[in-house]
Amino acid sequence: DAEDGVSNDKDRGLNFRTPITELALTAEWNIFRLGNPSGLQFAPYLFAGGSVFRFNPEGRLEDNWVELQPLGTEGQGLPGYDEPYSLTQVAIPVGAGLKFIIKERVTIGLEVGFRKTFTDYLDDVSSRTVNYLDVLSGNGSLAAQLSNPTIKDPEVVDFTYVRGGDSLDAYLFGGVTLSFAFGQGSGVDGRGIGCPTF
């Protein structure tokens, strides 16, 4: 936000980065079968499922990145405010990709996935109304500074603000996959990629 071109966002002076580690279980639907009788050597696919992810938003202060959740930038943990939000959440992944046969039993894929989450804190920002002096007195000067960097006067009295919107967060990612088929099948044939046998 601190460097974007939207004035009502830029005025908040906020910035963040959020490392995410995810474990997902998805089901995949191949729209066409690879290696079908028409000789198709690529095929699109769709996927959906569920995931658990761990995230940790950080804000930039001068030349350093500071973990935001422990600070309570929206008064978390103080009387009259919410409890600290959990850094472990669940999401619904959906996406699409394209697989290519590069040799017998080996495929490579390109995919893009969308994750709908159930948290509003990927960026440490929600629709909570915050009082600057509450954060300053209860959670400290660092929490207050990162809560609203536009406030330069530490003597400001009873200044309340809302840092973000009320929509739940989501994120996108792209990836490259490499798949191998094992077993006694003949690899790529008229029936598609050979599958493992047990």
C-alpha positions in Angstrom: 0.0 0.0 0.0 2.8 2.4 0.8 3.9 2.4 -2.8 0.8 1.7 -4.8 -1.1 4.2 -7.0 -4.5 4.1 -5.3 -4.8 7.2 -3.1 -7.1 5.8 -0.4 -4.8 2.8 0.1 -1.6 4.8 -0.2 -2.9 7.2 2.5 -2.8 4.3 5.0 1.0 4.0 4.6 0.9 0.3 5.1 3.2 -2.4 3.6 3.5 -6.1 4.1 4.9 -9.4 2.9 3.6 -12.8 4.0 5.5 -16.1 3.7 3.0 -19.0 3.3 3.6 -22.7 3.8 0.8 -24.9 2.7 -0.3 -28.6 2.8 -3.0 -29.3 0.3 -5.1 -32.4 -0.7 -6.7 -31.9 -4.1 -8.6 -34.0 -6.7 -7.7 -33.5 -10.3 -10.0 -33.8 -13.3 -8.2 -34.3 -16.7 -10.4 -32.8 -19.4 -8.7 -35.0 -22.0 -6.6 -38.1 -21.6 -2.9 -37.8 -22.5 -1.8 -40.1 -25.3 -5.3 -40.7 -26.5 -5.9 -42.3 -30.0 -5.8 -38.9 -31.7 -2.2 -38.6 -30.6 -2.8 -35.6 -28.2 0.4 -34.9 -26.4 -1.0 -32.3 -24.0 -4.2 -32.0 -21.9 -5.8 -29.3 -19.7 -6.9 -30.2 -16.2 -8.8 -28.7 -13.3 -8.3 -29.3 -9.6 -10.0 -28.5 -6.3 -9.7 -29.6 -2.7 -8.7 -28.4 0.8 -5.6 -27.1 2.4 -4.0 -26.1 5.7 -1.5 -23.3 5.6 0.8 -21.4 7.9 1.4 -17.7 7.4 3.3 -14.9 9.1 2.7 -11.3 7.9 5.6 -8.9 8.3 5.8 -5.1 8.0 8.8 -3.1 6.8 10.2 -0.6 9.2 13.2 1.3 7.8 15.4 -1.5 6.5 14.0 -4.3 8.7 11.0 -6.6 8.4 9.1 -7.0 11.6 6.6 -9.8 12.5 3.2 -8.2 12.9 1.0 -10.7 14.6 2.8 -10.7 18.0 2.6 -6.9 18.1 -1.2 -6.6 18.1 -1.4 -3.8 15.6 -5.2 -3.7 15.8 -5.3 -4.0 19.6 -5.4 -7.8 19.7 -5.2 -9.0 23.3 -6.4 -5.7 24.9 -9.7 -5.3 26.7 -12.5 -4.6 24.2 -10.5 -5.9 21.3 -10.2 -9.4 19.6 -7.8 -12.1 20.6 -4.6 -12.5 18.5 -5.5 -14.2 15.2 -4.2 -17.7 14.5 -1.3 -18.1 12.1 -2.6 -21.5 11.0 -5.7 -21.4 8.8 -7.6 -23.5 6.2 -8.3 -22.6 2.6 -10.2 -24.0 -0.4 -7.8 -24.4 -3.4 -9.1 -24.4 -7.0 -7.2 -24.1 -10.2 -6.3 -25.2 -13.7 -3.3 -26.4 -15.5 -1.9 -28.0 -18.7 0.1 -31.2 -18.9 2.6 -32.1 -21.6 4.2 -35.5 -22.4 7.9 -35.0 -22.6 8.8 -38.7 -22.9 7.3 -42.0 -22.2 6.0 -42.1 -18.6 7.0 -38.5 -17.9 4.8 -35.4 -18.0 5.4 -31.8 -17.1 2.6 -29.4 -16.1 2.0 -25.7 -15.7 -0.7 -24.7 -13.3 -2.2 -21.7 -11.5 -4.2 -22.0 -8.3 -6.5 -19.8 -6.4 -6.9 -20.1 -2.6 -10.0 -18.8 -0.8 -9.2 -18.4 2.9 -11.2 -17.9 6.0 -9.1 -15.2 7.5 -8.8 -11.5 7.0 -5.3 -11.2 8.3 -2.9 -12.4 5.5 -1.8 -8.8 5.5 -2.4 -8.2 9.2 -5.2 -5.8 8.2 -8.9 -6.2 8.9 -12.1 -4.1 9.2 -11.6 -3.6 13.0 -12.0 -0.1 14.3 -8.8 0.8 16.1 -7.9 3.6 18.6 -4.3 4.7 18.2 -3.8 5.5 21.9 -5.2 2.1 22.9 -2.6 0.4 20.8 0.2 2.7 21.9 -0.5 2.3 25.6 -1.5 -1.3 25.6 0.8 -2.9 23.0 3.6 -0.4 22.7 5.1 2.2 20.4 6.2 -0.3 17.7 2.7 -1.8 17.4 1.2 1.7 17.2 3.8 2.9 14.6 3.1 -0.2 12.3 -0.6 0.0 13.0 -0.8 3.5 11.4 2.4 4.9 10.0 0.7 8.1 8.9 0.4 9.3 12.5 3.6 11.3 13.2 2.4 13.1 16.4 2.7 10.8 19.4 0.5 13.2 21.4 -2.5 12.6 19.1 -5.6 12.2 21.2 -8.5 9.7 20.6 -7.7 9.0 16.9 -9.7 6.1 15.6 -9.4 4.4 12.2 -10.2 1.3 10.1 -7.2 -0.2 8.4 -8.9 -2.4 5.8 -12.0 -3.9 4.4 -14.3 -6.7 5.6 -13.7 -9.2 2.8 -11.8 -12.5 3.6 -8.4 -12.8 2.0 -7.3 -15.0 -0.9 -4.1 -15.7 -2.7 -2.9 -17.0 -6.1 0.2 -18.9 -7.0 1.7 -20.6 -10.1 3.7 -23.7 -10.4 5.4 -26.3 -12.5 4.8 -30.0 -11.9 6.8 -33.0 -13.0 5.1 -36.4 -12.9 6.4 -40.0 -13.4 4.3 -43.1 -14.1 5.5 -46.3 -12.5 4.4 -49.9 -13.0 4.3 -52.5 -15.7 2.2 -50.7 -18.2 3.5 -49.5 -21.6 3.7 -45.9 -20.6 2.0 -43.5 -23.1 -0.4 -45.4 -25.3 -3.9 -45.1 -26.6 -5.3 -45.4 -23.1 -3.2 -42.5 -21.6 -0.3 -42.5 -19.3 0.5 -45.8 -17.6 -0.5 -46.0 -14.0 1.3 -47.8 -11.1 0.3 -51.4 -10.4 0.6 -52.9 -6.9 
